[in-house]
Amino acid sequence: RRATAPRPDSQIPPSTCLPASRESPPLHNNHREGARARARTEAAAISRPPTTRAMASTNGGFVSPLAATVPVEAVLFDIDGTLCDSDPLHHIAFQELLLAIGYNNGVPIDDEFFINNIAGRSDAEAAQNLFPDWPLEKGLKFLEDKDVKYRSLAMEHLEPVKGLHKLVQWVKDHGYKRAAVTNAPRINAELMIKLLGLSDFFQAVIVGGECEKPKPAPFPYLKALKELEVSAAHTFIFEDSASGTRAGVAA
């Protein structure tokens, strides 16, 4: 349901959104157009300079002053699953190589297994989850072979998430600093950035394996903050995995 900002006399903190009433009727076509118009008005108000944005009236309420008191200086992006829908390609690469070695008695790993044990994790963690009885070096070699397969799939099939390039342009127009922060190996990260047409967009590419610890530890994001010379209080992070979200919150 569409969220509405609280009125000034509300006892709810200004950063809290109130859900629409349960008695609200469903939006039909004519109502949808009105809702879209209001959304455009609200978006325009939010995009104004902080001094006017904080007081802009929208649909009878007020935009939260949070953006005025804590303006954004930088945005940090995870890559896999955030900039591009790459997880299905990783899943296919894992399935093919695991089937080749008879993993799980020849039964392909499903989405739930992939999400719970592989997605968003460092190579070392994924290798340990997949092969707890193997030496870590052997598991990491399997991950390297998987990445070779993944890169071949990415060259043909990798696509940006819907709306990515509009968002990228919006970030550039606002002059925000930006970095990519990923647990992917650097060779994968740089390939994906190139395929997505973002080679000139990012001012830094931080790889978890090159930090003290990868995500979910905060070190990759802390390194990005240091390289961009911005504070955590003024930085916005885009993530899609639990591991990455924990890293962002910790940072």
N, C-alpha and C positions, 0 to 999 in steps of 0.2 A: 504493500500500500504506500501511497505517496506520504512522505513525512513532511510535517510543517514545523517551522521554527516557533518556539514559545513567545508569547507576548511579553512586553517589558514588565508587566505587573505579575508575571507568573513567579511562583516560588521555586520553579525548577531552574537549575543553573543554565545560563545562556548557551552552553555548548551541547545541551541535551535536546534531542528531537522528540516531538510528540507524535505517536502514530495516529493516523486518521481514525475517526470513530468507526466502530464496528457496524454502526447503522448506516454508514455512508453507502449510497447506491453505487453499483458498478458503473464504470465509465463506458458510455456508448460513443459512437463516432464523433458526434458534435461536442461531447464533453471532452473527448481525447484531444481535440484541437485546442480547446480552451486550456487544458492542462499543459499541452506542449507550449502554448504561448506564455503561460505563467512560468514554465521551466526556463524558457529563453530569457524572460525578464530577470528571473533570479540569477541565472548564469551571468548575465550582463552586469548585475549589481555586484556579484562576487568578484568579477574581473576588474572592477574599478580600483583605483589607488586606495591603499588602506585607510586613508583619512576619511574618504567618502564611503568606502565599503562597509565600515562598521555601523554606520547609521542608516544604510539604505533600507527602505521599507519594502518588504516583499510579501504580497498576499496578506496584508494586515499585520504581519509580524516584523521582526528585525533580523538581519543577518548577524550571526554571532561575531563579537569583536575579537575572537581568537586570532583570526588571520591578521588583524591590525596590530595586536600586541606581540604576536610571535610570527613575524613574516617569514615566508619560506625563502631560503637562500640556495638550497641545493636539492636535487632529487637523485636517488640511487635506485638502480634497476637490477633486479635479478634477471637472468636471461632465459634459461630453460623453463618453459611453461608460462612465462610472464611476458616476454617480448614476442615469443613464438610458441606455437603449439607443438613443441618438440617431443613431449613425453610419448605420444604414440610411436614415433620413430625409434626412440630408445627402447620401448617395449618390444617392438618387432625385432630389433637387433639382439636384445637379450633372449627372446624366445628362440630365434634361429640358432644362436650359439649354444644355448643350454640344451636344446633338443639334440644337437650334434654330439654332445657328450653324455646323453642319456640321463640328464638331470630330472629328478622327480619321476623316475620310472617312465620317462618319455612323455609325461603329461605336460603340456605347455603351461607356463605360469599365467595366472589370470590377472585382471586389473587390480583386485584387492591385494594380492601378493606384491605386485609391482609397487603400489602406493605405500604399503606398510613397510617394505624392506629396501626399496631402491630409490624411489623418486625423491629428489632434493637432497640426497645424502652424498657425502664425499665418497671417492672411490674406495678408500680404506674401509669405511663403514659398510658400504654396499658389499664389498668382497667378504667381510666378516659375517654379514647376515646371510649371504648366499652359501658360503663355504666355511662354516665354523671349524671344520676338521682339517682344513688345508693350511699350509704355511701362508702367511700373508703375502709373500712375494709371488706365490703361484696364483693366488686370487687376484692380485693386482695385474698380473700378466693377462689373465682372462679379461679383465676390465679394459686393458689396452686393446686387445683384439676386438672387443665389443665396440670400442670407440672408432676403430677403423671402419667397421660395418656401419656404424651410425653416420659417420661423415659421408660415406657414399650415398646413404639414403637422404641425408640432408641436402646434398648437392642437387638432388632431383625434386625433392618434395617439401623442403622447409618453406613455410609461409609466415608472414607476420600475423599477430593477432589482429582482429578487426579494430580499426580505429587507431592503430599504433602511430601511423605517420601524422595524423592530425594532432595527437598528443605530443609527439616529438616537436612538431612545429610550434605548438603552444608553449612548450618548455623553452624553446629557443627564443621565441618572441618576448618572453618574460625575462630573459637573461639569466635564468637559473644555472648554476653549476651542475654538472651531471657526471655520473660514473656508473659503470657496470660492475656488479659485485656478484660473483658466481662461484659455485663449487666445481664447475666444469673444468677440465684441463684447459690450459691456455690455448692449445691448438684448436680445441672445439669452440671455445669462447670467441676467438678471433674469426674463425670461419663463420659462425652464426652471425656475428656483428656485420661481417662483410656481405653475407647473403641477404641480410635485412636492409642493407644500404645505410648502415649507421656508423661506418668507419670514421666519418668526420664529426659525428655527434658527440661521442663520449670523450671526455677530457682525461679519463683514467679508466683502466680495466683492472679490477682487483680479483685475483684468483685465490680461492680458499687454500689450495694446496701450497701456496707460496707464503702463507701467513703462519703465525705460531700454531694456530688450530683453525680448521675450516668451520663453516656453519655446522651445527647450531651455536658454536662459540661466537662471541661478538667481534673477534679480531678482524675478519675481513671488512666489516662495516666501520670499525674504528680506524682501520688503515685508510679507507676511502675518505672519512671525515678529515683525517690528517692531511692527505694529499690535496684535497680540495680546499683546505684551510677554512672549514666551516664547523659550526657547533651542532651537536645532536639536536638541540632545541629548535633549530631552524632548518631541519632536514626532513624530507619526506621519502619514505621507502616503499617501493613496489615489490611485493612478494606473492608467491602462489603456494608455497609449501609450508608445512608446520616447522620444519627445520629452519628454513630461511626466516620465517616470522619470529621464531624464538631468538635468532641471531640479531634481528633488527631491534626487537624490544630490549634485549640485553645491552645492545650498544647505546 
